[in-house]
Amino acid sequence: MKVTSEKNEKVARMIFASIYPLYWNRLEKKGRTKKEFHQVITWFTGYDEAELQKLIQQQVSFRTFLSRQRFTQMLTSSKGWFAVTELKKLMMNFSSTNKLDKWKS
């Protein structure tokens, strides 16, 4: 699938709360826990459990949900390589669920 600005904009407008249960159901079927799922979300975004639940209830878009850009800040920080290494470890743990083998080097 080719990435285009139109597709990016479509995803940015999607409501996070409508996609969240789809992610969760897929992970649950693969034996993951909600705690693990929320750990990854927290790691990427910095949202704690209360903030996550508030954003779900508010029906925010992906654009709003990701507006903190903690992940981007981590990659560009002086500790960026450590963050990338940790990210790869996390993604490898979930690779069988999400087929993210492209993260493996």
Secondary structure, DSSP 4 states (H G I P E B T S, - for coil): ----HHHHHHHHHSBHHHHHHHHHHHHHHTT--HHHHHHHHHHHH---HHHHHHHHHTT-BHHHHTTT-HHHHHHHSTTHHHHHHHHHHHHHHHHHHH--GGG--
